Amino acid sequence: MMPFNEMTQLERKANVHTILQQDNLTPWARKFWGNVFDTIAMDETKYNTRAEADRIMNEMNKDIRYKR
């Protein structure tokens, strides 16, 4: 992941908001994109926590002990 950038996060929120304004979304899609919108990290601490969690999950996916 890239370093935290508030402008990038605001752009992401704006892009998701554009999707949410569409009239043709199914209830499932509206809920999905609403969740995406609500969970975009808007502070560096939250962003870095997610980046670390992503790194850990990627490492676990490489380990055969965690394969299903």
PDB file of N, H, CA, C and O in Angstrom:
ATOM      1  N   MET A   1       0.842  -1.178   0.000  1.00  0.00           N
ATOM      2  CA  MET A   1       0.000   0.000   0.000  1.00  0.00           C
ATOM      3  C   MET A   1       0.889   1.243   0.000  1.00  0.00           C
ATOM      4  O   MET A   1       2.023   1.227   0.478  1.00  0.00           O
ATOM      5  N   MET A   2       0.354   2.276  -0.531  1.00  0.00           N
ATOM      6  H   MET A   2      -0.567   2.290  -0.920  1.00  0.00           H
ATOM      7  CA  MET A   2       1.077   3.543  -0.593  1.00  0.00           C
ATOM      8  C   MET A   2       0.995   4.250   0.763  1.00  0.00           C
ATOM      9  O   MET A   2       0.147   3.906   1.587  1.00  0.00           O
ATOM     10  N   PRO A   3       1.860   5.226   1.000  1.00  0.00           N
ATOM     11  CA  PRO A   3       1.741   6.011   2.233  1.00  0.00           C
ATOM     12  C   PRO A   3       0.396   6.739   2.277  1.00  0.00           C
ATOM     13  O   PRO A   3      -0.182   7.055   1.237  1.00  0.00           O
ATOM     14  N   PHE A   4      -0.091   6.999   3.480  1.00  0.00           N
ATOM     15  H   PHE A   4       0.378   6.742   4.324  1.00  0.00           H
ATOM     16  CA  PHE A   4      -1.374   7.676   3.648  1.00  0.00           C
ATOM     17  C   PHE A   4      -1.347   9.048   2.976  1.00  0.00           C
ATOM     18  O   PHE A   4      -0.391   9.811   3.108  1.00  0.00           O
ATOM     19  N   ASN A   5      -2.430   9.332   2.250  1.00  0.00           N
ATOM     20  H   ASN A   5      -3.207   8.712   2.143  1.00  0.00           H
ATOM     21  CA  ASN A   5      -2.591  10.625   1.619  1.00  0.00           C
ATOM     22  C   ASN A   5      -4.069  10.989   1.718  1.00  0.00           C
ATOM     23  O   ASN A   5      -4.919  10.334   1.115  1.00  0.00           O
ATOM     24  N   GLU A   6      -4.366  12.025   2.474  1.00  0.00           N
ATOM     25  H   GLU A   6      -3.676  12.558   2.964  1.00  0.00           H
ATOM     26  CA  GLU A   6      -5.764  12.395   2.702  1.00  0.00           C
ATOM     27  C   GLU A   6      -6.497  12.725   1.403  1.00  0.00           C
ATOM     28  O   GLU A   6      -7.670  12.383   1.252  1.00  0.00           O
ATOM     29  N   MET A   7      -5.826  13.376   0.478  1.00  0.00           N
ATOM     30  H   MET A   7      -4.874  13.654   0.601  1.00  0.00           H
ATOM     31  CA  MET A   7      -6.473  13.720  -0.794  1.00  0.00           C
ATOM     32  C   MET A   7      -6.852  12.458  -1.585  1.00  0.00           C
ATOM     33  O   MET A   7      -7.924  12.397  -2.188  1.00  0.00           O
ATOM     34  N   THR A   8      -5.985  11.478  -1.578  1.00  0.00           N
ATOM     35  H   THR A   8      -5.114  11.527  -1.089  1.00  0.00           H
ATOM     36  CA  THR A   8      -6.288  10.218  -2.261  1.00  0.00           C
ATOM     37  C   THR A   8      -7.500   9.552  -1.628  1.00  0.00           C
ATOM     38  O   THR A   8      -8.368   9.032  -2.329  1.00  0.00           O
ATOM     39  N   GLN A   9      -7.557   9.567  -0.308  1.00  0.00           N
ATOM     40  H   GLN A   9      -6.852   9.989   0.262  1.00  0.00           H
ATOM     41  CA  GLN A   9      -8.693   8.964   0.386  1.00  0.00           C
ATOM     42  C   GLN A   9      -9.986   9.723   0.076  1.00  0.00           C
ATOM     43  O   GLN A   9     -11.040   9.112  -0.099  1.00  0.00           O
ATOM     44  N   LEU A  10      -9.903  11.034   0.011  1.00  0.00           N
ATOM     45  H   LEU A  10      -9.046  11.530   0.154  1.00  0.00           H
ATOM     46  CA  LEU A  10     -11.077  11.829  -0.339  1.00  0.00           C
ATOM     47  C   LEU A  10     -11.529  11.533  -1.768  1.00  0.00           C
ATOM     48  O   LEU A  10     -12.728  11.483  -2.042  1.00  0.00           O
ATOM     49  N   GLU A  11     -10.576  11.339  -2.676  1.00  0.00           N
ATOM     50  H   GLU A  11      -9.602  11.380  -2.453  1.00  0.00           H
ATOM     51  CA  GLU A  11     -10.918  10.977  -4.045  1.00  0.00           C
ATOM     52  C   GLU A  11     -11.609   9.623  -4.087  1.00  0.00           C
ATOM     53  O   GLU A  11     -12.574   9.439  -4.828  1.00  0.00           O
ATOM     54  N   ARG A  12     -11.117   8.670  -3.292  1.00  0.00           N
ATOM     55  H   ARG A  12     -10.333   8.819  -2.690  1.00  0.00           H
ATOM     56  CA  ARG A  12     -11.749   7.347  -3.225  1.00  0.00           C
ATOM     57  C   ARG A  12     -13.180   7.464  -2.721  1.00  0.00           C
ATOM     58  O   ARG A  12     -14.093   6.841  -3.263  1.00  0.00           O
ATOM     59  N   LYS A  13     -13.367   8.268  -1.677  1.00  0.00           N
ATOM     60  H   LYS A  13     -12.625   8.774  -1.236  1.00  0.00           H
ATOM     61  CA  LYS A  13     -14.723   8.459  -1.148  1.00  0.00           C
ATOM     62  C   LYS A  13     -15.625   9.094  -2.202  1.00  0.00           C
ATOM     63  O   LYS A  13     -16.784   8.702  -2.343  1.00  0.00           O
ATOM     64  N   ALA A  14     -15.108  10.065  -2.937  1.00  0.00           N
ATOM     65  H   ALA A  14     -14.167  10.384  -2.823  1.00  0.00           H
ATOM     66  CA  ALA A  14     -15.899  10.724  -3.979  1.00  0.00           C
ATOM     67  C   ALA A  14     -16.278   9.731  -5.072  1.00  0.00           C
ATOM     68  O   ALA A  14     -17.406   9.758  -5.564  1.00  0.00           O
ATOM     69  N   ASN A  15     -15.350   8.854  -5.459  1.00  0.00           N
ATOM     70  H   ASN A  15     -14.433   8.832  -5.059  1.00  0.00           H
ATOM     71  CA  ASN A  15     -15.640   7.857  -6.487  1.00  0.00           C
ATOM     72  C   ASN A  15     -16.720   6.881  -6.030  1.00  0.00           C
ATOM     73  O   ASN A  15     -17.611   6.528  -6.803  1.00  0.00           O
ATOM     74  N   VAL A  16     -16.639   6.447  -4.776  1.00  0.00           N
ATOM     75  H   VAL A  16     -15.916   6.734  -4.148  1.00  0.00           H
ATOM     76  CA  VAL A  16     -17.648   5.532  -4.253  1.00  0.00           C
ATOM     77  C   VAL A  16     -18.992   6.259  -4.124  1.00  0.00           C
ATOM     78  O   VAL A  16     -20.045   5.673  -4.377  1.00  0.00           O
ATOM     79  N   HIS A  17     -18.951   7.517  -3.734  1.00  0.00           N
ATOM     80  H   HIS A  17     -18.096   7.992  -3.528  1.00  0.00           H
ATOM     81  CA  HIS A  17     -20.186   8.298  -3.616  1.00  0.00           C
ATOM     82  C   HIS A  17     -20.886   8.400  -4.974  1.00  0.00           C
ATOM     83  O   HIS A  17     -22.113   8.349  -5.047  1.00  0.00           O
ATOM     84  N   THR A  18     -20.118   8.540  -6.027  1.00  0.00           N
ATOM     85  H   THR A  18     -19.121   8.581  -5.968  1.00  0.00           H
ATOM     86  CA  THR A  18     -20.678   8.582  -7.379  1.00  0.00           C
ATOM     87  C   THR A  18     -21.416   7.283  -7.693  1.00  0.00           C
ATOM     88  O   THR A  18     -22.499   7.300  -8.277  1.00  0.00           O
ATOM     89  N   ILE A  19     -20.828   6.173  -7.304  1.00  0.00           N
ATOM     90  H   ILE A  19     -19.948   6.158  -6.829  1.00  0.00           H
ATOM     91  CA  ILE A  19     -21.485   4.879  -7.515  1.00  0.00           C
ATOM     92  C   ILE A  19     -22.784   4.817  -6.724  1.00  0.00           C
ATOM     93  O   ILE A  19     -23.804   4.352  -7.231  1.00  0.00           O
ATOM     94  N   LEU A  20     -22.745   5.289  -5.474  1.00  0.00           N
ATOM     95  H   LEU A  20     -21.916   5.667  -5.062  1.00  0.00           H
ATOM     96  CA  LEU A  20     -23.930   5.224  -4.615  1.00  0.00           C
ATOM     97  C   LEU A  20     -25.078   6.094  -5.124  1.00  0.00           C
ATOM     98  O   LEU A  20     -26.232   5.858  -4.766  1.00  0.00           O
ATOM     99  N   GLN A  21     -24.785   7.080  -5.941  1.00  0.00           N
ATOM    100  H   GLN A  21     -23.847   7.271  -6.232  1.00  0.00           H
ATOM    101  CA  GLN A  21     -25.837   7.948  -6.471  1.00  0.00           C
ATOM    102  C   GLN A  21     -26.586   7.327  -7.648  1.00  0.00           C
ATOM    103  O   GLN A  21     -27.591   7.876  -8.099  1.00  0.00           O
ATOM    104  N   GLN A  22     -26.107   6.195  -8.145  1.00  0.00           N
ATOM    105  H   GLN A  22     -25.291   5.749  -7.779  1.00  0.00           H
ATOM    106  CA  GLN A  22     -26.779   5.524  -9.253  1.00  0.00           C
ATOM    107  C   GLN A  22     -28.112   4.950  -8.785  1.00  0.00           C
ATOM    108  O   GLN A  22     -28.213   4.418  -7.679  1.00  0.00           O
ATOM    109  N   ASP A  23     -29.114   5.059  -9.620  1.00  0.00           N
ATOM    110  H   ASP A  23     -29.032   5.491 -10.518  1.00  0.00           H
ATOM    111  CA  ASP A  23     -30.446   4.567  -9.282  1.00  0.00           C
ATOM    112  C   ASP A  23     -30.624   3.071  -9.536  1.00  0.00           C
ATOM    113  O   ASP A  23     -31.590   2.473  -9.064  1.00  0.00           O
ATOM    114  N   ASN A  24     -29.705   2.471 -10.274  1.00  0.00           N
ATOM    115  H   ASN A  24     -28.920   2.957 -10.658  1.00  0.00           H
ATOM    116  CA  ASN A  24     -29.889   1.079 -10.690  1.00  0.00           C
ATOM    117  C   ASN A  24     -29.176   0.061  -9.793  1.00  0.00           C
ATOM    118  O   ASN A  24     -29.029  -1.094 -10.194  1.00  0.00           O
ATOM    119  N   LEU A  25     -28.736   0.445  -8.614  1.00  0.00           N
ATOM    120  H   LEU A  25     -28.856   1.383  -8.289  1.00  0.00           H
ATOM    121  CA  LEU A  25     -28.044  -0.487  -7.721  1.00  0.00           C
ATOM    122  C   LEU A  25     -29.044  -1.416  -7.037  1.00  0.00           C
ATOM    123  O   LEU A  25     -30.122  -0.992  -6.619  1.00  0.00           O
ATOM    124  N   THR A  26     -28.671  -2.676  -6.933  1.00  0.00           N
ATOM    125  H   THR A  26     -27.796  -3.020  -7.273  1.00  0.00           H
ATOM    126  CA  THR A  26     -29.489  -3.610  -6.158  1.00  0.00           C
ATOM    127  C   THR A  26     -29.300  -3.276  -4.677  1.00  0.00           C
ATOM    128  O   THR A  26     -28.337  -2.601  -4.314  1.00  0.00           O
ATOM    129  N   PRO A  27     -30.200  -3.738  -3.833  1.00  0.00           N
ATOM    130  CA  PRO A  27     -30.010  -3.507  -2.391  1.00  0.00           C
ATOM    131  C   PRO A  27     -28.666  -4.044  -1.891  1.00  0.00           C
ATOM    132  O   PRO A  27     -28.005  -3.420  -1.061  1.00  0.00           O
ATOM    133  N   TRP A  28     -28.270  -5.228  -2.418  1.00  0.00           N
ATOM    134  H   TRP A  28     -28.808  -5.734  -3.092  1.00  0.00           H
ATOM    135  CA  TRP A  28     -26.986  -5.789  -2.022  1.00  0.00           C
ATOM    136  C   TRP A  28     -25.839  -4.851  -2.412  1.00  0.00           C
ATOM    137  O   TRP A  28     -24.949  -4.583  -1.604  1.00  0.00           O
ATOM    138  N   ALA A  29     -25.863  -4.354  -3.653  1.00  0.00           N
ATOM    139  H   ALA A  29     -26.586  -4.572  -4.310  1.00  0.00           H
ATOM    140  CA  ALA A  29     -24.798  -3.473  -4.140  1.00  0.00           C
ATOM    141  C   ALA A  29     -24.781  -2.163  -3.365  1.00  0.00           C
ATOM    142  O   ALA A  29     -23.709  -1.641  -3.056  1.00  0.00           O
ATOM    143  N   ARG A  30     -25.943  -1.633  -3.051  1.00  0.00           N
ATOM    144  H   ARG A  30     -26.814  -2.058  -3.302  1.00  0.00           H
ATOM    145  CA  ARG A  30     -26.007  -0.382  -2.285  1.00  0.00           C
ATOM    146  C   ARG A  30     -25.401  -0.589  -0.893  1.00  0.00           C
ATOM    147  O   ARG A  30     -24.674   0.269  -0.391  1.00  0.00           O
ATOM    148  N   LYS A  31     -25.704  -1.728  -0.280  1.00  0.00           N
ATOM    149  H   LYS A  31     -26.294  -2.425  -0.687  1.00  0.00           H
ATOM    150  CA  LYS A  31     -25.138  -2.021   1.048  1.00  0.00           C
ATOM    151  C   LYS A  31     -23.624  -2.217   0.951  1.00  0.00           C
ATOM    152  O   LYS A  31     -22.872  -1.715   1.786  1.00  0.00           O
ATOM    153  N   PHE A  32     -23.186  -2.948  -0.072  1.00  0.00           N
ATOM    154  H   PHE A  32     -23.797  -3.356  -0.751  1.00  0.00           H
ATOM    155  CA  PHE A  32     -21.749  -3.186  -0.264  1.00  0.00           C
ATOM    156  C   PHE A  32     -20.993  -1.871  -0.422  1.00  0.00           C
ATOM    157  O   PHE A  32     -20.019  -1.619   0.288  1.00  0.00           O
ATOM    158  N   TRP A  33     -21.447  -1.029  -1.361  1.00  0.00           N
ATOM    159  H   TRP A  33     -22.237  -1.233  -1.938  1.00  0.00           H
ATOM    160  CA  TRP A  33     -20.749   0.228  -1.623  1.00  0.00           C
ATOM    161  C   TRP A  33     -20.901   1.213  -0.472  1.00  0.00           C
ATOM    162  O   TRP A  33     -20.013   2.033  -0.236  1.00  0.00           O
ATOM    163  N   GLY A  34     -22.020   1.139   0.245  1.00  0.00           N
ATOM    164  H   GLY A  34     -22.741   0.473   0.053  1.00  0.00           H
ATOM    165  CA  GLY A  34     -22.180   1.966   1.435  1.00  0.00           C
ATOM    166  C   GLY A  34     -21.167   1.589   2.502  1.00  0.00           C
ATOM    167  O   GLY A  34     -20.618   2.453   3.185  1.00  0.00           O
ATOM    168  N   ASN A  35     -20.924   0.291   2.638  1.00  0.00           N
ATOM    169  H   ASN A  35     -21.370  -0.411   2.083  1.00  0.00           H
ATOM    170  CA  ASN A  35     -19.916  -0.180   3.588  1.00  0.00           C
ATOM    171  C   ASN A  35     -18.517   0.257   3.160  1.00  0.00           C
ATOM    172  O   ASN A  35     -17.709   0.678   3.987  1.00  0.00           O
ATOM    173  N   VAL A  36     -18.240   0.153   1.863  1.00  0.00           N
ATOM    174  H   VAL A  36     -18.897  -0.189   1.190  1.00  0.00           H
ATOM    175  CA  VAL A  36     -16.943   0.616   1.347  1.00  0.00           C
ATOM    176  C   VAL A  36     -16.764   2.096   1.670  1.00  0.00           C
ATOM    177  O   VAL A  36     -15.712   2.511   2.155  1.00  0.00           O
ATOM    178  N   PHE A  37     -17.798   2.886   1.399  1.00  0.00           N
ATOM    179  H   PHE A  37     -18.653   2.549   1.005  1.00  0.00           H
ATOM    180  CA  PHE A  37     -17.738   4.332   1.658  1.00  0.00           C
ATOM    181  C   PHE A  37     -17.480   4.603   3.141  1.00  0.00           C
ATOM    182  O   PHE A  37     -16.636   5.430   3.488  1.00  0.00           O
ATOM    183  N   ASP A  38     -18.202   3.912   4.000  1.00  0.00           N
ATOM    184  H   ASP A  38     -18.887   3.241   3.718  1.00  0.00           H
ATOM    185  CA  ASP A  38     -18.096   4.152   5.443  1.00  0.00           C
ATOM    186  C   ASP A  38     -16.769   3.711   6.040  1.00  0.00           C
ATOM    187  O   ASP A  38     -16.366   4.206   7.093  1.00  0.00           O
ATOM    188  N   THR A  39     -16.092   2.789   5.379  1.00  0.00           N
ATOM    189  H   THR A  39     -16.419   2.387   4.524  1.00  0.00           H
ATOM    190  CA  THR A  39     -14.871   2.233   5.979  1.00  0.00           C
ATOM    191  C   THR A  39     -13.577   2.708   5.325  1.00  0.00           C
ATOM    192  O   THR A  39     -12.506   2.200   5.658  1.00  0.00           O
ATOM    193  N   ILE A  40     -13.646   3.654   4.421  1.00  0.00           N
ATOM    194  H   ILE A  40     -14.516   4.067   4.151  1.00  0.00           H
ATOM    195  CA  ILE A  40     -12.414   4.219   3.859  1.00  0.00           C
ATOM    196  C   ILE A  40     -11.688   4.965   4.984  1.00  0.00           C
ATOM    197  O   ILE A  40     -12.259   5.845   5.629  1.00  0.00           O
ATOM    198  N   ALA A  41     -10.447   4.609   5.203  1.00  0.00           N
ATOM    199  H   ALA A  41      -9.983   3.895   4.679  1.00  0.00           H
ATOM    200  CA  ALA A  41      -9.668   5.189   6.304  1.00  0.00           C
ATOM    201  C   ALA A  41      -9.399   6.668   6.039  1.00  0.00           C
ATOM    202  O   ALA A  41      -8.857   7.041   4.999  1.00  0.00           O
ATOM    203  N   MET A  42      -9.789   7.497   7.000  1.00  0.00           N
ATOM    204  H   MET A  42     -10.230   7.194   7.845  1.00  0.00           H
ATOM    205  CA  MET A  42      -9.595   8.941   6.846  1.00  0.00           C
ATOM    206  C   MET A  42      -8.561   9.500   7.811  1.00  0.00           C
ATOM    207  O   MET A  42      -8.410  10.716   7.926  1.00  0.00           O
ATOM    208  N   ASP A  43      -7.847   8.614   8.506  1.00  0.00           N
ATOM    209  H   ASP A  43      -7.970   7.626   8.413  1.00  0.00           H
ATOM    210  CA  ASP A  43      -6.723   9.075   9.320  1.00  0.00           C
ATOM    211  C   ASP A  43      -5.570   8.076   9.166  1.00  0.00           C
ATOM    212  O   ASP A  43      -5.776   6.906   8.842  1.00  0.00           O
ATOM    213  N   GLU A  44      -4.383   8.562   9.401  1.00  0.00           N
ATOM    214  H   GLU A  44      -4.216   9.512   9.664  1.00  0.00           H
ATOM    215  CA  GLU A  44      -3.185   7.763   9.128  1.00  0.00           C
ATOM    216  C   GLU A  44      -3.094   6.521  10.000  1.00  0.00           C
ATOM    217  O   GLU A  44      -2.625   5.479   9.544  1.00  0.00           O
ATOM    218  N   THR A  45      -3.533   6.615  11.237  1.00  0.00           N
ATOM    219  H   THR A  45      -3.915   7.462  11.608  1.00  0.00           H
ATOM    220  CA  THR A  45      -3.456   5.469  12.143  1.00  0.00           C
ATOM    221  C   THR A  45      -4.313   4.317  11.630  1.00  0.00           C
ATOM    222  O   THR A  45      -3.856   3.176  11.567  1.00  0.00           O
ATOM    223  N   LYS A  46      -5.534   4.612  11.270  1.00  0.00           N
ATOM    224  H   LYS A  46      -5.906   5.539  11.321  1.00  0.00           H
ATOM    225  CA  LYS A  46      -6.437   3.577  10.755  1.00  0.00           C
ATOM    226  C   LYS A  46      -5.893   2.999   9.446  1.00  0.00           C
ATOM    227  O   LYS A  46      -5.927   1.787   9.232  1.00  0.00           O
ATOM    228  N   TYR A  47      -5.402   3.862   8.589  1.00  0.00           N
ATOM    229  H   TYR A  47      -5.374   4.846   8.762  1.00  0.00           H
ATOM    230  CA  TYR A  47      -4.837   3.433   7.312  1.00  0.00           C
ATOM    231  C   TYR A  47      -3.650   2.491   7.531  1.00  0.00           C
ATOM    232  O   TYR A  47      -3.568   1.433   6.908  1.00  0.00           O
ATOM    233  N   ASN A  48      -2.741   2.880   8.411  1.00  0.00           N
ATOM    234  H   ASN A  48      -2.808   3.740   8.917  1.00  0.00           H
ATOM    235  CA  ASN A  48      -1.550   2.065   8.662  1.00  0.00           C
ATOM    236  C   ASN A  48      -1.905   0.741   9.333  1.00  0.00           C
ATOM    237  O   ASN A  48      -1.255  -0.273   9.079  1.00  0.00           O
ATOM    238  N   THR A  49      -2.921   0.741  10.181  1.00  0.00           N
ATOM    239  H   THR A  49      -3.449   1.565  10.387  1.00  0.00           H
ATOM    240  CA  THR A  49      -3.373  -0.498  10.810  1.00  0.00           C
ATOM    241  C   THR A  49      -3.882  -1.459   9.750  1.00  0.00           C
ATOM    242  O   THR A  49      -3.584  -2.652   9.799  1.00  0.00           O
ATOM    243  N   ARG A  50      -4.643  -0.952   8.798  1.00  0.00           N
ATOM    244  H   ARG A  50      -4.886   0.017   8.758  1.00  0.00           H
ATOM    245  CA  ARG A  50      -5.143  -1.800   7.710  1.00  0.00           C
ATOM    246  C   ARG A  50      -4.008  -2.281   6.818  1.00  0.00           C
ATOM    247  O   ARG A  50      -4.017  -3.424   6.360  1.00  0.00           O
ATOM    248  N   ALA A  51      -3.040  -1.423   6.573  1.00  0.00           N
ATOM    249  H   ALA A  51      -3.033  -0.495   6.945  1.00  0.00           H
ATOM    250  CA  ALA A  51      -1.897  -1.824   5.745  1.00  0.00           C
ATOM    251  C   ALA A  51      -1.137  -2.959   6.419  1.00  0.00           C
ATOM    252  O   ALA A  51      -0.713  -3.901   5.750  1.00  0.00           O
ATOM    253  N   GLU A  52      -0.964  -2.882   7.723  1.00  0.00           N
ATOM    254  H   GLU A  52      -1.309  -2.117   8.267  1.00  0.00           H
ATOM    255  CA  GLU A  52      -0.262  -3.939   8.463  1.00  0.00           C
ATOM    256  C   GLU A  52      -1.081  -5.230   8.449  1.00  0.00           C
ATOM    257  O   GLU A  52      -0.525  -6.315   8.277  1.00  0.00           O
ATOM    258  N   ALA A  53      -2.386  -5.120   8.627  1.00  0.00           N
ATOM    259  H   ALA A  53      -2.838  -4.239   8.767  1.00  0.00           H
ATOM    260  CA  ALA A  53      -3.250  -6.306   8.576  1.00  0.00           C
ATOM    261  C   ALA A  53      -3.182  -6.952   7.195  1.00  0.00           C
ATOM    262  O   ALA A  53      -3.154  -8.178   7.086  1.00  0.00           O
ATOM    263  N   ASP A  54      -3.154  -6.147   6.154  1.00  0.00           N
ATOM    264  H   ASP A  54      -3.177  -5.152   6.243  1.00  0.00           H
ATOM    265  CA  ASP A  54      -3.044  -6.657   4.790  1.00  0.00           C
ATOM    266  C   ASP A  54      -1.721  -7.383   4.598  1.00  0.00           C
ATOM    267  O   ASP A  54      -1.675  -8.446   3.980  1.00  0.00           O
ATOM    268  N   ARG A  55      -0.648  -6.810   5.128  1.00  0.00           N
ATOM    269  H   ARG A  55      -0.685  -5.947   5.630  1.00  0.00           H
ATOM    270  CA  ARG A  55       0.669  -7.444   5.030  1.00  0.00           C
ATOM    271  C   ARG A  55       0.671  -8.796   5.739  1.00  0.00           C
ATOM    272  O   ARG A  55       1.208  -9.773   5.217  1.00  0.00           O
ATOM    273  N   ILE A  56       0.076  -8.850   6.916  1.00  0.00           N
ATOM    274  H   ILE A  56      -0.361  -8.056   7.339  1.00  0.00           H
ATOM    275  CA  ILE A  56       0.026 -10.103   7.678  1.00  0.00           C
ATOM    276  C   ILE A  56      -0.782 -11.154   6.926  1.00  0.00           C
ATOM    277  O   ILE A  56      -0.371 -12.311   6.842  1.00  0.00           O
ATOM    278  N   MET A  57      -1.929 -10.758   6.381  1.00  0.00           N
ATOM    279  H   MET A  57      -2.263  -9.818   6.449  1.00  0.00           H
ATOM    280  CA  MET A  57      -2.750 -11.710   5.637  1.00  0.00           C
ATOM    281  C   MET A  57      -2.008 -12.235   4.408  1.00  0.00           C
ATOM    282  O   MET A  57      -2.108 -13.419   4.085  1.00  0.00           O
ATOM    283  N   ASN A  58      -1.277 -11.376   3.731  1.00  0.00           N
ATOM    284  H   ASN A  58      -1.196 -10.414   3.993  1.00  0.00           H
ATOM    285  CA  ASN A  58      -0.503 -11.822   2.564  1.00  0.00           C
ATOM    286  C   ASN A  58       0.561 -12.826   2.973  1.00  0.00           C
ATOM    287  O   ASN A  58       0.799 -13.801   2.260  1.00  0.00           O
ATOM    288  N   GLU A  59       1.200 -12.602   4.105  1.00  0.00           N
ATOM    289  H   GLU A  59       1.007 -11.810   4.684  1.00  0.00           H
ATOM    290  CA  GLU A  59       2.213 -13.545   4.603  1.00  0.00           C
ATOM    291  C   GLU A  59       1.554 -14.867   4.984  1.00  0.00           C
ATOM    292  O   GLU A  59       2.088 -15.935   4.684  1.00  0.00           O
ATOM    293  N   MET A  60       0.400 -14.803   5.642  1.00  0.00           N
ATOM    294  H   MET A  60      -0.033 -13.935   5.886  1.00  0.00           H
ATOM    295  CA  MET A  60      -0.298 -16.026   6.026  1.00  0.00           C
ATOM    296  C   MET A  60      -0.719 -16.825   4.796  1.00  0.00           C
ATOM    297  O   MET A  60      -0.674 -18.055   4.814  1.00  0.00           O
ATOM    298  N   ASN A  61      -1.124 -16.143   3.738  1.00  0.00           N
ATOM    299  H   ASN A  61      -1.160 -15.144   3.724  1.00  0.00           H
ATOM    300  CA  ASN A  61      -1.553 -16.833   2.521  1.00  0.00           C
ATOM    301  C   ASN A  61      -0.412 -17.582   1.854  1.00  0.00           C
ATOM    302  O   ASN A  61      -0.652 -18.511   1.083  1.00  0.00           O
ATOM    303  N   LYS A  62       0.828 -17.193   2.138  1.00  0.00           N
ATOM    304  H   LYS A  62       1.023 -16.438   2.765  1.00  0.00           H
ATOM    305  CA  LYS A  62       1.986 -17.882   1.584  1.00  0.00           C
ATOM    306  C   LYS A  62       2.335 -19.138   2.382  1.00  0.00           C
ATOM    307  O   LYS A  62       3.035 -20.020   1.886  1.00  0.00           O
ATOM    308  N   ASP A  63       1.843 -19.215   3.619  1.00  0.00           N
ATOM    309  H   ASP A  63       1.274 -18.498   4.022  1.00  0.00           H
ATOM    310  CA  ASP A  63       2.186 -20.302   4.532  1.00  0.00           C
ATOM    311  C   ASP A  63       1.203 -21.472   4.334  1.00  0.00           C
ATOM    312  O   ASP A  63      -0.010 -21.295   4.447  1.00  0.00           O
ATOM    313  N   ILE A  64       1.731 -22.641   4.044  1.00  0.00           N
ATOM    314  H   ILE A  64       2.716 -22.784   3.952  1.00  0.00           H
ATOM    315  CA  ILE A  64       0.866 -23.799   3.769  1.00  0.00           C
ATOM    316  C   ILE A  64       0.018 -24.191   4.991  1.00  0.00           C
ATOM    317  O   ILE A  64      -1.015 -24.841   4.831  1.00  0.00           O
ATOM    318  N   ARG A  65       0.427 -23.815   6.180  1.00  0.00           N
ATOM    319  H   ARG A  65       1.266 -23.287   6.310  1.00  0.00           H
ATOM    320  CA  ARG A  65      -0.359 -24.155   7.378  1.00  0.00           C
ATOM    321  C   ARG A  65      -1.725 -23.476   7.365  1.00  0.00           C
ATOM    322  O   ARG A  65      -2.655 -23.945   8.021  1.00  0.00           O
ATOM    323  N   TYR A  66      -1.855 -22.366   6.616  1.00  0.00           N
ATOM    324  H   TYR A  66      -1.100 -21.985   6.083  1.00  0.00           H
ATOM    325  CA  TYR A  66      -3.102 -21.619   6.591  1.00  0.00           C
ATOM    326  C   TYR A  66      -3.918 -21.880   5.329  1.00  0.00           C
ATOM    327  O   TYR A  66      -4.957 -21.252   5.122  1.00  0.00           O
ATOM    328  N   LYS A  67      -3.464 -22.790   4.495  1.00  0.00           N
ATOM    329  H   LYS A  67      -2.620 -23.300   4.663  1.00  0.00           H
ATOM    330  CA  LYS A  67      -4.206 -23.121   3.264  1.00  0.00           C
ATOM    331  C   LYS A  67      -5.375 -24.028   3.617  1.00  0.00           C
ATOM    332  O   LYS A  67      -5.274 -24.865   4.514  1.00  0.00           O
ATOM    333  N   ARG A  68      -6.455 -23.862   2.926  1.00  0.00           N
ATOM    334  H   ARG A  68      -6.537 -23.182   2.198  1.00  0.00           H
ATOM    335  CA  ARG A  68      -7.626 -24.732   3.147  1.00  0.00           C
ATOM    336  C   ARG A  68      -7.658 -25.822   2.133  1.00  0.00           C
ATOM    337  O   ARG A  68      -8.564 -26.655   2.151  1.00  0.00           O
TER     338      ARG A  68
END
